Amino acid sequence: MAWSDYVREHRLHLASQRLLDSDQPVARISDALGFSTPSHFGDVFHRRFGLTPAAYRRAARARQGG
């Protein structure tokens, strides 16, 4: 795995945790983790997880019952 791939995967992991553990807006999470734009973040996140960041958060909360 290339270093850039590792860094991207790590940032996506951090993003997924922040989506689940906070109510921060997706754009703020994107910015805090160094993605160039929220749109780019959404595209990369969707390719990795198969859901947009907002849909990922909604699905997790639905599974948790709230």
KEZALO-978461 format. One record per atom (N, C-alpha, C): residue number from 1; residue in one letter; atom name; x, y, z. Coordinates in nm, 3 decimals, m for minus. Example, Ala and Ser with C-alpha at 12.3 -4.5 7.8 and 13.67 -1.06 7.14 Angstrom:
<sites>
<site><n>1</n><res>A</res><atom>N</atom><u>1.319</u><v>m0.569</v><w>0.780</w></site>
<site><n>1</n><res>A</res><atom>CA</atom><u>1.230</u><v>m0.450</v><w>0.780</w></site>
<site><n>1</n><res>A</res><atom>C</atom><u>1.320</u><v>m0.330</v><w>0.780</w></site>
<site><n>2</n><res>S</res><atom>N</atom><u>1.285</u><v>m0.225</v><w>0.708</w></site>
<site><n>2</n><res>S</res><atom>CA</atom><u>1.367</u><v>m0.106</v><w>0.714</w></site>
<site><n>2</n><res>S</res><atom>C</atom><u>1.290</u><v>0.003</v><w>0.787</w></site>
</sites>
This chain:
<sites>
<site><n>1</n><res>M</res><atom>N</atom><u>0.085</u><v>m0.117</v><w>0.000</w></site>
<site><n>1</n><res>M</res><atom>CA</atom><u>0.000</u><v>0.000</v><w>0.000</w></site>
<site><n>1</n><res>M</res><atom>C</atom><u>0.090</u><v>0.124</v><w>0.000</w></site>
<site><n>2</n><res>A</res><atom>N</atom><u>0.060</u><v>0.215</v><w>m0.087</w></site>
<site><n>2</n><res>A</res><atom>CA</atom><u>0.137</u><v>0.340</v><w>m0.094</w></site>
<site><n>2</n><res>A</res><atom>C</atom><u>0.106</u><v>0.426</v><w>0.029</w></site>
<site><n>3</n><res>W</res><atom>N</atom><u>0.202</u><v>0.510</v><w>0.066</w></site>
<site><n>3</n><res>W</res><atom>CA</atom><u>0.185</u><v>0.597</v><w>0.181</w></site>
<site><n>3</n><res>W</res><atom>C</atom><u>0.059</u><v>0.684</v><w>0.167</w></site>
<site><n>4</n><res>S</res><atom>N</atom><u>0.036</u><v>0.738</v><w>0.049</w></site>
<site><n>4</n><res>S</res><atom>CA</atom><u>m0.081</u><v>0.824</v><w>0.029</w></site>
<site><n>4</n><res>S</res><atom>C</atom><u>m0.211</u><v>0.746</v><w>0.049</w></site>
<site><n>5</n><res>D</res><atom>N</atom><u>m0.212</u><v>0.619</v><w>0.010</w></site>
<site><n>5</n><res>D</res><atom>CA</atom><u>m0.330</u><v>0.534</v><w>0.031</w></site>
<site><n>5</n><res>D</res><atom>C</atom><u>m0.352</u><v>0.510</v><w>0.180</w></site>
<site><n>6</n><res>Y</res><atom>N</atom><u>m0.243</u><v>0.486</v><w>0.252</w></site>
<site><n>6</n><res>Y</res><atom>CA</atom><u>m0.252</u><v>0.466</v><w>0.396</w></site>
<site><n>6</n><res>Y</res><atom>C</atom><u>m0.308</u><v>0.590</v><w>0.465</w></site>
<site><n>7</n><res>V</res><atom>N</atom><u>m0.256</u><v>0.705</v><w>0.429</w></site>
<site><n>7</n><res>V</res><atom>CA</atom><u>m0.302</u><v>0.831</v><w>0.490</w></site>
<site><n>7</n><res>V</res><atom>C</atom><u>m0.450</u><v>0.854</v><w>0.460</w></site>
<site><n>8</n><res>R</res><atom>N</atom><u>m0.490</u><v>0.832</v><w>0.335</w></site>
<site><n>8</n><res>R</res><atom>CA</atom><u>m0.631</u><v>0.850</v><w>0.299</w></site>
<site><n>8</n><res>R</res><atom>C</atom><u>m0.719</u><v>0.754</v><w>0.379</w></site>
<site><n>9</n><res>E</res><atom>N</atom><u>m0.680</u><v>0.629</v><w>0.390</w></site>
<site><n>9</n><res>E</res><atom>CA</atom><u>m0.757</u><v>0.532</v><w>0.466</w></site>
<site><n>9</n><res>E</res><atom>C</atom><u>m0.767</u><v>0.572</v><w>0.613</w></site>
<site><n>10</n><res>H</res><atom>N</atom><u>m0.659</u><v>0.621</v><w>0.668</w></site>
<site><n>10</n><res>H</res><atom>CA</atom><u>m0.659</u><v>0.664</v><w>0.808</w></site>
<site><n>10</n><res>H</res><atom>C</atom><u>m0.753</u><v>0.783</v><w>0.827</w></site>
<site><n>11</n><res>R</res><atom>N</atom><u>m0.747</u><v>0.878</v><w>0.737</w></site>
<site><n>11</n><res>R</res><atom>CA</atom><u>m0.836</u><v>0.994</v><w>0.746</w></site>
<site><n>11</n><res>R</res><atom>C</atom><u>m0.982</u><v>0.952</v><w>0.730</w></site>
<site><n>12</n><res>L</res><atom>N</atom><u>m1.010</u><v>0.859</v><w>0.643</w></site>
<site><n>12</n><res>L</res><atom>CA</atom><u>m1.147</u><v>0.811</v><w>0.628</w></site>
<site><n>12</n><res>L</res><atom>C</atom><u>m1.194</u><v>0.737</v><w>0.753</w></site>
<site><n>13</n><res>H</res><atom>N</atom><u>m1.105</u><v>0.662</v><w>0.815</w></site>
<site><n>13</n><res>H</res><atom>CA</atom><u>m1.139</u><v>0.595</v><w>0.940</w></site>
<site><n>13</n><res>H</res><atom>C</atom><u>m1.173</u><v>0.699</v><w>1.047</w></site>
<site><n>14</n><res>L</res><atom>N</atom><u>m1.089</u><v>0.801</v><w>1.059</w></site>
<site><n>14</n><res>L</res><atom>CA</atom><u>m1.116</u><v>0.907</v><w>1.156</w></site>
<site><n>14</n><res>L</res><atom>C</atom><u>m1.249</u><v>0.975</v><w>1.126</w></site>
<site><n>15</n><res>A</res><atom>N</atom><u>m1.275</u><v>1.000</v><w>1.000</w></site>
<site><n>15</n><res>A</res><atom>CA</atom><u>m1.400</u><v>1.064</v><w>0.961</w></site>
<site><n>15</n><res>A</res><atom>C</atom><u>m1.519</u><v>0.977</v><w>0.999</w></site>
<site><n>16</n><res>S</res><atom>N</atom><u>m1.509</u><v>0.848</v><w>0.974</w></site>
<site><n>16</n><res>S</res><atom>CA</atom><u>m1.622</u><v>0.760</v><w>1.007</w></site>
<site><n>16</n><res>S</res><atom>C</atom><u>m1.649</u><v>0.762</v><w>1.157</w></site>
<site><n>17</n><res>Q</res><atom>N</atom><u>m1.544</u><v>0.766</v><w>1.237</w></site>
<site><n>17</n><res>Q</res><atom>CA</atom><u>m1.561</u><v>0.773</v><w>1.382</w></site>
<site><n>17</n><res>Q</res><atom>C</atom><u>m1.625</u><v>0.904</v><w>1.425</w></site>
<site><n>18</n><res>R</res><atom>N</atom><u>m1.580</u><v>1.014</v><w>1.365</w></site>
<site><n>18</n><res>R</res><atom>CA</atom><u>m1.638</u><v>1.145</v><w>1.400</w></site>
<site><n>18</n><res>R</res><atom>C</atom><u>m1.784</u><v>1.153</v><w>1.359</w></site>
<site><n>19</n><res>L</res><atom>N</atom><u>m1.818</u><v>1.093</v><w>1.247</w></site>
<site><n>19</n><res>L</res><atom>CA</atom><u>m1.958</u><v>1.094</v><w>1.204</w></site>
<site><n>19</n><res>L</res><atom>C</atom><u>m2.045</u><v>1.021</v><w>1.305</w></site>
<site><n>20</n><res>L</res><atom>N</atom><u>m1.992</u><v>0.916</v><w>1.364</w></site>
<site><n>20</n><res>L</res><atom>CA</atom><u>m2.070</u><v>0.837</v><w>1.459</w></site>
<site><n>20</n><res>L</res><atom>C</atom><u>m2.069</u><v>0.897</v><w>1.600</w></site>
<site><n>21</n><res>D</res><atom>N</atom><u>m1.958</u><v>0.960</v><w>1.636</w></site>
<site><n>21</n><res>D</res><atom>CA</atom><u>m1.940</u><v>1.005</v><w>1.775</w></site>
<site><n>21</n><res>D</res><atom>C</atom><u>m1.973</u><v>1.151</v><w>1.799</w></site>
<site><n>22</n><res>S</res><atom>N</atom><u>m2.009</u><v>1.225</v><w>1.696</w></site>
<site><n>22</n><res>S</res><atom>CA</atom><u>m2.036</u><v>1.368</v><w>1.714</w></site>
<site><n>22</n><res>S</res><atom>C</atom><u>m2.152</u><v>1.411</v><w>1.626</w></site>
<site><n>23</n><res>D</res><atom>N</atom><u>m2.196</u><v>1.532</v><w>1.650</w></site>
<site><n>23</n><res>D</res><atom>CA</atom><u>m2.298</u><v>1.594</v><w>1.566</w></site>
<site><n>23</n><res>D</res><atom>C</atom><u>m2.237</u><v>1.701</v><w>1.477</w></site>
<site><n>24</n><res>Q</res><atom>N</atom><u>m2.105</u><v>1.701</v><w>1.464</w></site>
<site><n>24</n><res>Q</res><atom>CA</atom><u>m2.039</u><v>1.799</v><w>1.378</w></site>
<site><n>24</n><res>Q</res><atom>C</atom><u>m2.091</u><v>1.788</v><w>1.236</w></site>
<site><n>25</n><res>P</res><atom>N</atom><u>m2.109</u><v>1.902</v><w>1.170</w></site>
<site><n>25</n><res>P</res><atom>CA</atom><u>m2.149</u><v>1.897</v><w>1.029</w></site>
<site><n>25</n><res>P</res><atom>C</atom><u>m2.042</u><v>1.824</v><w>0.945</w></site>
<site><n>26</n><res>V</res><atom>N</atom><u>m2.088</u><v>1.760</v><w>0.841</w></site>
<site><n>26</n><res>V</res><atom>CA</atom><u>m1.997</u><v>1.688</v><w>0.752</w></site>
<site><n>26</n><res>V</res><atom>C</atom><u>m1.888</u><v>1.781</v><w>0.699</w></site>
<site><n>27</n><res>A</res><atom>N</atom><u>m1.925</u><v>1.903</v><w>0.662</w></site>
<site><n>27</n><res>A</res><atom>CA</atom><u>m1.826</u><v>1.997</v><w>0.609</w></site>
<site><n>27</n><res>A</res><atom>C</atom><u>m1.717</u><v>2.028</v><w>0.711</w></site>
<site><n>28</n><res>R</res><atom>N</atom><u>m1.752</u><v>2.037</v><w>0.837</w></site>
<site><n>28</n><res>R</res><atom>CA</atom><u>m1.652</u><v>2.065</v><w>0.942</w></site>
<site><n>28</n><res>R</res><atom>C</atom><u>m1.558</u><v>1.946</v><w>0.958</w></site>
<site><n>29</n><res>I</res><atom>N</atom><u>m1.613</u><v>1.825</v><w>0.955</w></site>
<site><n>29</n><res>I</res><atom>CA</atom><u>m1.529</u><v>1.704</v><w>0.965</w></site>
<site><n>29</n><res>I</res><atom>C</atom><u>m1.434</u><v>1.698</v><w>0.846</w></site>
<site><n>30</n><res>S</res><atom>N</atom><u>m1.488</u><v>1.723</v><w>0.728</w></site>
<site><n>30</n><res>S</res><atom>CA</atom><u>m1.408</u><v>1.723</v><w>0.606</w></site>
<site><n>30</n><res>S</res><atom>C</atom><u>m1.291</u><v>1.820</v><w>0.617</w></site>
<site><n>31</n><res>D</res><atom>N</atom><u>m1.321</u><v>1.941</v><w>0.660</w></site>
<site><n>31</n><res>D</res><atom>CA</atom><u>m1.218</u><v>2.045</v><w>0.673</w></site>
<site><n>31</n><res>D</res><atom>C</atom><u>m1.116</u><v>2.008</v><w>0.780</w></site>
<site><n>32</n><res>A</res><atom>N</atom><u>m1.163</u><v>1.960</v><w>0.893</w></site>
<site><n>32</n><res>A</res><atom>CA</atom><u>m1.072</u><v>1.925</v><w>1.003</w></site>
<site><n>32</n><res>A</res><atom>C</atom><u>m0.975</u><v>1.815</v><w>0.966</w></site>
<site><n>33</n><res>L</res><atom>N</atom><u>m1.015</u><v>1.727</v><w>0.875</w></site>
<site><n>33</n><res>L</res><atom>CA</atom><u>m0.929</u><v>1.616</v><w>0.836</w></site>
<site><n>33</n><res>L</res><atom>C</atom><u>m0.850</u><v>1.643</v><w>0.709</w></site>
<site><n>34</n><res>G</res><atom>N</atom><u>m0.860</u><v>1.766</v><w>0.658</w></site>
<site><n>34</n><res>G</res><atom>CA</atom><u>m0.772</u><v>1.808</v><w>0.549</w></site>
<site><n>34</n><res>G</res><atom>C</atom><u>m0.817</u><v>1.774</v><w>0.409</w></site>
<site><n>35</n><res>F</res><atom>N</atom><u>m0.944</u><v>1.740</v><w>0.391</w></site>
<site><n>35</n><res>F</res><atom>CA</atom><u>m0.991</u><v>1.716</v><w>0.255</w></site>
<site><n>35</n><res>F</res><atom>C</atom><u>m1.007</u><v>1.850</v><w>0.184</w></site>
<site><n>36</n><res>S</res><atom>N</atom><u>m0.983</u><v>1.853</v><w>0.055</w></site>
<site><n>36</n><res>S</res><atom>CA</atom><u>m0.980</u><v>1.980</v><w>m0.017</w></site>
<site><n>36</n><res>S</res><atom>C</atom><u>m1.114</u><v>2.050</v><w>m0.018</w></site>
<site><n>37</n><res>T</res><atom>N</atom><u>m1.222</u><v>1.975</v><w>m0.032</w></site>
<site><n>37</n><res>T</res><atom>CA</atom><u>m1.358</u><v>2.031</v><w>m0.028</w></site>
<site><n>37</n><res>T</res><atom>C</atom><u>m1.451</u><v>1.926</v><w>0.032</w></site>
<site><n>38</n><res>P</res><atom>N</atom><u>m1.565</u><v>1.969</v><w>0.085</w></site>
<site><n>38</n><res>P</res><atom>CA</atom><u>m1.662</u><v>1.870</v><w>0.133</w></site>
<site><n>38</n><res>P</res><atom>C</atom><u>m1.710</u><v>1.778</v><w>0.021</w></site>
<site><n>39</n><res>S</res><atom>N</atom><u>m1.719</u><v>1.829</v><w>m0.099</w></site>
<site><n>39</n><res>S</res><atom>CA</atom><u>m1.761</u><v>1.747</v><w>m0.213</w></site>
<site><n>39</n><res>S</res><atom>C</atom><u>m1.660</u><v>1.636</v><w>m0.241</w></site>
<site><n>40</n><res>H</res><atom>N</atom><u>m1.532</u><v>1.671</v><w>m0.240</w></site>
<site><n>40</n><res>H</res><atom>CA</atom><u>m1.427</u><v>1.571</v><w>m0.261</w></site>
<site><n>40</n><res>H</res><atom>C</atom><u>m1.431</u><v>1.467</v><w>m0.149</w></site>
<site><n>41</n><res>F</res><atom>N</atom><u>m1.447</u><v>1.513</v><w>m0.027</w></site>
<site><n>41</n><res>F</res><atom>CA</atom><u>m1.459</u><v>1.422</v><w>0.087</w></site>
<site><n>41</n><res>F</res><atom>C</atom><u>m1.576</u><v>1.325</v><w>0.065</w></site>
<site><n>42</n><res>G</res><atom>N</atom><u>m1.691</u><v>1.379</v><w>0.025</w></site>
<site><n>42</n><res>G</res><atom>CA</atom><u>m1.808</u><v>1.294</v><w>0.001</w></site>
<site><n>42</n><res>G</res><atom>C</atom><u>m1.783</u><v>1.189</v><w>m0.105</w></site>
<site><n>43</n><res>D</res><atom>N</atom><u>m1.715</u><v>1.228</v><w>m0.212</w></site>
<site><n>43</n><res>D</res><atom>CA</atom><u>m1.684</u><v>1.134</v><w>m0.319</w></site>
<site><n>43</n><res>D</res><atom>C</atom><u>m1.592</u><v>1.022</v><w>m0.271</w></site>
<site><n>44</n><res>V</res><atom>N</atom><u>m1.486</u><v>1.059</v><w>m0.201</w></site>
<site><n>44</n><res>V</res><atom>CA</atom><u>m1.389</u><v>0.960</v><w>m0.152</w></site>
<site><n>44</n><res>V</res><atom>C</atom><u>m1.455</u><v>0.870</v><w>m0.047</w></site>
<site><n>45</n><res>F</res><atom>N</atom><u>m1.533</u><v>0.929</v><w>0.041</w></site>
<site><n>45</n><res>F</res><atom>CA</atom><u>m1.602</u><v>0.851</v><w>0.145</w></site>
<site><n>45</n><res>F</res><atom>C</atom><u>m1.698</u><v>0.752</v><w>0.081</w></site>
<site><n>46</n><res>H</res><atom>N</atom><u>m1.773</u><v>0.798</v><w>m0.018</w></site>
<site><n>46</n><res>H</res><atom>CA</atom><u>m1.870</u><v>0.711</v><w>m0.086</w></site>
<site><n>46</n><res>H</res><atom>C</atom><u>m1.800</u><v>0.594</v><w>m0.156</w></site>
<site><n>47</n><res>R</res><atom>N</atom><u>m1.687</u><v>0.620</v><w>m0.220</w></site>
<site><n>47</n><res>R</res><atom>CA</atom><u>m1.613</u><v>0.512</v><w>m0.286</w></site>
<site><n>47</n><res>R</res><atom>C</atom><u>m1.566</u><v>0.409</v><w>m0.183</w></site>
<site><n>48</n><res>R</res><atom>N</atom><u>m1.528</u><v>0.452</v><w>m0.064</w></site>
<site><n>48</n><res>R</res><atom>CA</atom><u>m1.475</u><v>0.362</v><w>0.037</w></site>
<site><n>48</n><res>R</res><atom>C</atom><u>m1.584</u><v>0.284</v><w>0.110</w></site>
<site><n>49</n><res>F</res><atom>N</atom><u>m1.693</u><v>0.355</v><w>0.148</w></site>
<site><n>49</n><res>F</res><atom>CA</atom><u>m1.795</u><v>0.294</v><w>0.234</w></site>
<site><n>49</n><res>F</res><atom>C</atom><u>m1.926</u><v>0.263</v><w>0.163</w></site>
<site><n>50</n><res>G</res><atom>N</atom><u>m1.944</u><v>0.310</v><w>0.040</w></site>
<site><n>50</n><res>G</res><atom>CA</atom><u>m2.066</u><v>0.282</v><w>m0.033</w></site>
<site><n>50</n><res>G</res><atom>C</atom><u>m2.184</u><v>0.369</v><w>0.005</w></site>
<site><n>51</n><res>L</res><atom>N</atom><u>m2.161</u><v>0.466</v><w>0.091</w></site>
<site><n>51</n><res>L</res><atom>CA</atom><u>m2.264</u><v>0.559</v><w>0.136</w></site>
<site><n>51</n><res>L</res><atom>C</atom><u>m2.203</u><v>0.699</v><w>0.145</w></site>
<site><n>52</n><res>T</res><atom>N</atom><u>m2.286</u><v>0.801</v><w>0.130</w></site>
<site><n>52</n><res>T</res><atom>CA</atom><u>m2.237</u><v>0.936</v><w>0.157</w></site>
<site><n>52</n><res>T</res><atom>C</atom><u>m2.213</u><v>0.948</v><w>0.307</w></site>
<site><n>53</n><res>P</res><atom>N</atom><u>m2.134</u><v>1.046</v><w>0.349</w></site>
<site><n>53</n><res>P</res><atom>CA</atom><u>m2.113</u><v>1.063</v><w>0.493</w></site>
<site><n>53</n><res>P</res><atom>C</atom><u>m2.244</u><v>1.081</v><w>0.571</w></site>
<site><n>54</n><res>A</res><atom>N</atom><u>m2.335</u><v>1.162</v><w>0.519</w></site>
<site><n>54</n><res>A</res><atom>CA</atom><u>m2.463</u><v>1.184</v><w>0.588</w></site>
<site><n>54</n><res>A</res><atom>C</atom><u>m2.545</u><v>1.055</v><w>0.595</w></site>
<site><n>55</n><res>A</res><atom>N</atom><u>m2.547</u><v>0.978</v><w>0.488</w></site>
<site><n>55</n><res>A</res><atom>CA</atom><u>m2.621</u><v>0.852</v><w>0.487</w></site>
<site><n>55</n><res>A</res><atom>C</atom><u>m2.557</u><v>0.751</v><w>0.582</w></site>
<site><n>56</n><res>Y</res><atom>N</atom><u>m2.425</u><v>0.751</v><w>0.590</w></site>
<site><n>56</n><res>Y</res><atom>CA</atom><u>m2.352</u><v>0.663</v><w>0.682</w></site>
<site><n>56</n><res>Y</res><atom>C</atom><u>m2.393</u><v>0.695</v><w>0.826</w></site>
<site><n>57</n><res>R</res><atom>N</atom><u>m2.399</u><v>0.823</v><w>0.859</w></site>
<site><n>57</n><res>R</res><atom>CA</atom><u>m2.437</u><v>0.867</v><w>0.993</w></site>
<site><n>57</n><res>R</res><atom>C</atom><u>m2.583</u><v>0.826</v><w>1.022</w></site>
<site><n>58</n><res>R</res><atom>N</atom><u>m2.672</u><v>0.851</v><w>0.928</w></site>
<site><n>58</n><res>R</res><atom>CA</atom><u>m2.814</u><v>0.816</v><w>0.947</w></site>
<site><n>58</n><res>R</res><atom>C</atom><u>m2.832</u><v>0.666</v><w>0.966</w></site>
<site><n>59</n><res>A</res><atom>N</atom><u>m2.764</u><v>0.587</v><w>0.884</w></site>
<site><n>59</n><res>A</res><atom>CA</atom><u>m2.776</u><v>0.441</v><w>0.893</w></site>
<site><n>59</n><res>A</res><atom>C</atom><u>m2.726</u><v>0.391</v><w>1.028</w></site>
<site><n>60</n><res>A</res><atom>N</atom><u>m2.615</u><v>0.444</v><w>1.074</w></site>
<site><n>60</n><res>A</res><atom>CA</atom><u>m2.560</u><v>0.400</v><w>1.203</w></site>
<site><n>60</n><res>A</res><atom>C</atom><u>m2.655</u><v>0.436</v><w>1.316</w></site>
<site><n>61</n><res>R</res><atom>N</atom><u>m2.712</u><v>0.555</v><w>1.310</w></site>
<site><n>61</n><res>R</res><atom>CA</atom><u>m2.803</u><v>0.597</v><w>1.415</w></site>
<site><n>61</n><res>R</res><atom>C</atom><u>m2.933</u><v>0.517</v><w>1.412</w></site>
<site><n>62</n><res>A</res><atom>N</atom><u>m2.977</u><v>0.481</v><w>1.293</w></site>
<site><n>62</n><res>A</res><atom>CA</atom><u>m3.097</u><v>0.399</v><w>1.282</w></site>
<site><n>62</n><res>A</res><atom>C</atom><u>m3.073</u><v>0.261</v><w>1.343</w></site>
<site><n>63</n><res>R</res><atom>N</atom><u>m2.954</u><v>0.205</v><w>1.320</w></site>
<site><n>63</n><res>R</res><atom>CA</atom><u>m2.919</u><v>0.074</v><w>1.378</w></site>
<site><n>63</n><res>R</res><atom>C</atom><u>m2.914</u><v>0.082</v><w>1.530</w></site>
<site><n>64</n><res>Q</res><atom>N</atom><u>m2.873</u><v>0.199</v><w>1.582</w></site>
<site><n>64</n><res>Q</res><atom>CA</atom><u>m2.861</u><v>0.216</v><w>1.728</w></site>
<site><n>64</n><res>Q</res><atom>C</atom><u>m2.994</u><v>0.254</v><w>1.792</w></site>
<site><n>65</n><res>G</res><atom>N</atom><u>m3.092</u><v>0.278</v><w>1.706</w></site>
<site><n>65</n><res>G</res><atom>CA</atom><u>m3.223</u><v>0.312</v><w>1.760</w></site>
<site><n>65</n><res>G</res><atom>C</atom><u>m3.243</u><v>0.458</v><w>1.793</w></site>
<site><n>66</n><res>G</res><atom>N</atom><u>m3.167</u><v>0.544</v><w>1.728</w></site>
<site><n>66</n><res>G</res><atom>CA</atom><u>m3.192</u><v>0.684</v><w>1.758</w></site>
<site><n>66</n><res>G</res><atom>C</atom><u>m3.099</u><v>0.772</v><w>1.694</w></site>
</sites>
